[in-house]
Amino acid sequence: MSPVYTVALTKLVEEFSLSVVFRASDYEKIQITVAEVSRPGLQMAGFFDHYEPSRVYVLGTVENAYLQKLGTEDQLIMFDRLLSYRIPALIFARGYEPTPECLAMAEKYDVTVLRSFDSTSYLVSSLITSLKGYLAPRITRHGVLVEVYGEGILITGESSIGKSEAAIELVKRGHRLIADDAVEIKRISATELIGSAPEVLQHYIELRGIGVINIAKLFGYGAVKDATAIDLVVNIVPWQEGYAYDRLGLEDNRIDILDVQVPFVTIPVKPGRNLAVIFEVAAMNNRQKKMGQNAAEEFSERVNAMHGRITE
């Protein structure tokens, strides 16, 4: 069974600078469990089919205009039903003041009421984006995550094969370190993974024989980044004589991480190979492929065309 992730309502209040108009008795303990945010227009009109009480609800200009057309008694009836489901929070956007009827029912059902001066559409979309990050499925993988020419590369391989050393060389060449040793990976959409470092390991890297060093302090904060998309997985393996490695790159190998298919390449290493340069080329080549340019396929087509002319 997959673990369920939550985020505290207080964290969202701080992140979005929300004002607390009414604080529920369990305000400090409220946890958000779903990434969806809704506007209760239909519910205010009395339609509660498919109502999801675990969501945060936001009232904007349309909802407030509707409230102005309701009398005191109708507002009490409407908010009585809306808040009786004990939603996590009700947010008034654009600086609108909650009506006395709303606050009366919020007190009755002990529901937190918040206020924001942001536009409704911005607030809703930003809340959804933030919640998707907090509540995303995640795993932790052993490896090193670097950003090379804007491409996030997850470097994997057996212990002591040289992952951290390659990362240091990449940092020296102007690229950025995201995580060393442990990489936290979140699936924020059906096609995108975001990798970051556990907070305790952030900006640190271990080099055998030297120890743990702080990349940010040694190379500057331009050498590190908190998180990046994972665009390519590179697995480092020891060189084996006689093994048939892919030399053209025609195979479209991918690895499944949290049900997302990520491009995957295997790089054999032996003394004298400059891994940093290889990773740079791998990053640029991966970006070219995403833009529709595949050098391996172009080369294969050229060879096949030449072979056809020779055999004619």
N, C-alpha and C positions, 0 to 999 in steps of 0.2 A: 504493500500500500504506500503510495507516494506521500511524503510529509506535507502538511499544510502550513504555509507561511503566513504570517500576519504582520501588521505594522500598527503601532500605537497611534491613536487619533492625535495625541499631544504632539507627535513628531510632525504630522501634517500641519497642525496649527502653527507650529514654529516655522516650518519650511515655507508656508504660504502667507505668513504674517496675518493670520486670521484673528479677529477679535472675538472673544468669548462673551456673548450676550447673556446666555443662561448656561450654567455649569451643572451638569447632572451629578448626582451623588457618586457615581462610579466613573467620573470623567477621566481620572488618571489611569483607569484600568481598561478603557474601551479599546478594543483591537479591531482593525478593519481586515476582513478576510477575503473580499472580492475586489477586483480591479475596475469594475464597472461603476460609473457615476451617472445618475439619472436626474431628470427634471420632472417633477410630479404633476405635470399639466393634466393628464388624464385622471389621475387620482383626485386632484382638486375638483374635477368635474363629476366625481363619483364612480369612476370605473376602476375597480381594484383587481380585475382578473390579471394574472401574471405579475402581480406586484411583488417586488423583491425587497423585503425589509432589511436585508443585510447590506444594502448599498448606502452610500452617502447621497443625499438629495440636495440639489441646488435650485434655488428660486431666483429667476432673473426678471427682466422687464415685463415679459408677457405674463408671468405668474403674478407679479405685483399689480399689474394693470387689472387682472381678473379679480384680485382681492379688493380693489377699490370699488368694484361693482357689487360686492357682497355686503350685506348688512351684518351687524354684530352677531346676531343669532346664527346666520348661515356660516359665518367664519368659525364660530365656536364648534358647530356641527362638523364642518369640513376638517378643521385641525384636530378635533377629537378623534375622528376616524383615522386620519393620516398618521398621527403620532402614537396611536394606540398600539401600533406594531413595533414600537421601541426601536426605531432605526438608529444607527450609530450617531448620526448628526444631521441637522438641517442647516444649510448655509444660505444666507441671503447675499447675493452678489450685487455689484455696482453701488455698494454703500447703502442699500435700502435698509430701513429700520424694520425689524420684526414688529408686527402689530401686537397690541395688548392681548388680543384673542389667541394669537399664536403662543405668546409667552405663558398665558394661563394654562393652555393645554400641555405645553412643554414641561411646566412645573407639575401638572397632574400626572403625566406619564414618565417624568424624570428623563427627558430627552435633551441632549445638548443642542443649543442653538448658537450658530456662529455667523460672523459677518465679514465680508470681503469687499474691497473697493475695486477689485479687478472686474473686467467685463465678464459676462456670463460664459461666452464661448471660450475665452482664454482660460478661465478658471476650470471649466469642465475638462477641456482637452489637457491642460497641465496636470490636473489631478489624476486623470487616467494614465498619462505617461509615467508619472511618479509612482502610482500604485502598481503598474505593470512591472516596474523595476524592483520594488520592494517584495512583491508577491510571486515573482517569476520562479519557475522550477529551476533547480540548481544542483550542481555536483562540484566536487573538488577533485582535480586531477593533478598528478605529479608532473611537473614540467616547468618550463620557463616561457613567459609570454613577453614578447617584444613588439614594438611597432616600427616597421621598416618601410620608408617611403609611403606612409599612410596605410600600409597593410598590416593587420594584426597577425603575427605568426606565433603559433603555439609549438614550442620545441619540446619533443618528447624523446625518450631513450633511456637506456639503463643507467643506473647510478654511476657517476664518475666518468662518463663517456665524453664530457666536455661541453655540456649545455650552458653552464654558467660562464665558462671561459669565452664561449662564442658570444654570449650576451654582452659581456664586458667589451669585447672587441667592437661589437655593433654600437654600443654606447659611445665609445671613443670615436667612431666614424660619424657621429651625429644623430644616431637613432635613439629610441627611448625604451626604457625598461618599464614594464607594468608589474610583473610578478616573477619571483624566483622560488623554486622548490614546490610551492603549492599554489595552484591557480583555481580561483573560484569562478565557475562558469554558470551564467544565467541564460535561459532562453527567453528573450523578450518579445519574440514574434515567431511565426511558423518557420521563418527562414534566417533568423539572426540570433547569434550568440554574442554575449558580452563577457569578457574576462577581466578579472581584477585580482588583487592580492588580499589575503586576510589582513585585517587591520594591523595585527602585531608584526607582520612581515613586510608591510608596505615600505618601499624604497630600499630595502635591504637585500643583499645578495651574499652568498657564501662561496668563497674561493678556498679550495683545499690547500693547506699550507700557509695561507695568509689569515683566514678566518672570515668573520662577518664584517662587511663594509657597508656604509650608507652611501648609495649612489647619488642621492640628491645633494648631500653635503660635499661629496668628493668631486662630482662633475657639474654640479649646479642643478637647479630645479627644472631646467629645460631638458634634462636627460631622463626624466621620469614622467609617468602619466598614471592617473588613478585607474583608468579602465579603457578598454578598446574593444572593437568588434573582432571576432576571431574569423579571419578570412582564409587561413591556410594552416594545416597541421603538417609539420616536418618531423619525421621520425629519424633519429640518428642511430645507425647500427654499425658495428665493427665491420671493416672490410673483410670479405671472404674470397680468397682466390678461387676462381673457377665458377663462381656464382653468376648467373645470367641476370645482370641488372638491366633495368629499362634504360636504353641509351637514346631513344628518340623522344620519349615523352608523349607517345600517342595514347597511352592508357589513361583514361579519366578515372583515377582512383579517388574514392571518397570514404570518409569515416563517419559513422553515425554517433553524434553526441547530442543527447537529449532530443532524439528524433529529428535532428537537423543534419543534413548531409553536407559535410565540409570537405573541400579539396584536400587531398592527402598525398604527400610524396615521401619516399624513403631515400635518405642520403647515406651512402656508405662512407665511413671515415677511416683514414690511415694517416700516419705521421706525414706532415708536409702539406696537407690540404688546408686551404684558407677558407674556413667555414663561414666567416663573416661575408666574404665576397659571394660565396654560393647562396647565402640567405638573401643578400641584396638582389641577386639575379632572380632567385625564386620569387621574391616579392614583386618585382617588376613584371616577370612573366605571368604571374597569377593575375595581376591587374590588367595586363594585355588581353588575357583570355576572357576576363569579364567584359572587356570592351569589344569582344568579337574577333580578336586577332590571335590565331593559334599558329605559332611558328612551326611546330612539329607537323601539323597537318599541311601547311603550305609547302614545307620541305618534302613531305611524302608525295604530294600531288606533283611537285616539280620532278621528283625522281621517276614517278610512274609515267609522266608525260615523256621524259627523255628516253625511258626504256621502250615506250611504244614507238617512238621515232626510229630507234635503233633496229627494232625487230621488223619494221616495215620493208 
